[in-house]
Every structure is written in C-alpha cells, then in structure tokens.
Amino acid sequence: MSDPWNEGPKAAAARRGRSIAIALGLVAFVVLVFVVTIVKLGANVIAAHPA
C-alpha cells in the first residue's frame, strides 16, 4: 500500500499547483462579491439622496 505522505516531487508539485489555483479562484470570488456589493450599495445611496 502506498503512503500518501511519501509522494514524489511531481505529485507534490501537482498538488501545490491545484492548491494555488483553488486559492486564486476563491480570492477572485471574494473580490467579485465585494465589488458587486459596493456597486449595489453605491446605487442605493445615489437613489436615496438625489442631488
């Protein structure tokens, strides 16, 4: 039976690449939600207080 903690350098590099891709995707999603929230709040503030 193979030991999951004793992997080769290729497998470790592949796992690291997948982890980085997941982290970047999560950060992009958080930034997208933040930007959409700010845009929606800004539109409501402008609509509530017309110049």
C-alpha positions in Angstrom: 0.0 0.0 0.0 1.4 3.4 -0.8 2.0 6.1 1.8 0.1 9.3 1.0 2.7 11.4 2.9 5.6 9.9 0.9 4.8 11.2 -2.5 7.2 12.1 -5.3 8.2 15.6 -6.3 5.9 15.5 -9.4 2.9 14.7 -7.2 3.8 17.3 -4.7 4.2 20.0 -7.4 0.8 19.0 -8.9 -0.9 19.2 -5.5 0.7 22.6 -4.9 -0.5 23.8 -8.3 -4.0 22.7 -7.6 -4.0 24.4 -4.2 -2.8 27.7 -5.7 -5.5 27.5 -8.4 -8.2 26.9 -5.8 -6.9 29.8 -3.6 -6.8 32.2 -6.6 -10.3 31.2 -7.6 -11.6 31.8 -4.0 -9.9 35.2 -3.9 -11.4 36.1 -7.2 -14.9 35.1 -6.0 -14.5 37.2 -2.8 -13.4 40.2 -4.8 -16.3 39.8 -7.2 -18.8 39.6 -4.3 -17.2 42.7 -2.7 -17.3 44.7 -5.9 -20.9 43.8 -6.6 -21.9 44.7 -3.1 -20.2 48.1 -3.3 -21.8 48.9 -6.7 -25.2 48.0 -5.4 -24.8 50.0 -2.2 -23.5 52.9 -4.2 -26.5 52.8 -6.5 -28.9 52.8 -3.5 -27.1 55.7 -1.8 -27.4 57.8 -5.0 -31.0 56.9 -5.5 -31.9 57.7 -1.8 -30.2 61.1 -1.9 -30.7 62.8 -5.3 -28.7 65.9 -5.9 
